[in-house]
Amino acid sequence: MTTANRFLVRAGFLLFLFALLTGLAIPVFLNQKMALAAHVTGVVNGLLLVGLGLAWSLLSLTPTQGKLTTGLFLYGAYANWGATCLAAAWGTSRLTPLSGAGHSAEAWQETLVQVIQVTLALAIIAGALLVVYALRSPSSKTSSSTPSP
């Protein structure tokens, strides 16, 4: 297992742990329905990172593409959980009308959560496109390593 694989798997399990702790804290959030969404989001994104780490050796990426893919997925996964936790704590609802129904927050809180949600969505989409590209037929310039922070 390379450093990149191990780093992504560890990051995934760490997010999984954060999600489990979020689940235990659901009763203390302002919007408990959104807190449940944060718990589920963290679990799913943690498993996504674990899966990416385990599939890393199948990807045909240059070192730069590997760093970019890792960064996009890390940002997307952790920001998704974090933004949902903030939305649950503050009661934001601008981009989450179903889970946020009946709640509203200060304008700056709504804007901050919205910016994080939009940027994480773009990051996950870009990361997914890179993975789809990297799953093409292997070339002679395949690299499966990326430095760990």
Buried (B, 14 or more C-beta within 10 A) or exposed (E): EBEBBEBBBBBBBEBBEBBBEBBEBBEEBBBEBBBBBBBBBBBBBBBBBBEBBBBBEEBBBEEEBBBBBBBBBBBBBBBBBBBBBBBBBBBBBBBBEEBBEEBEBEEEBBEBBBEBBEBBBEBBEBBBEBBEEBEEEEEEEEBBBBEEE
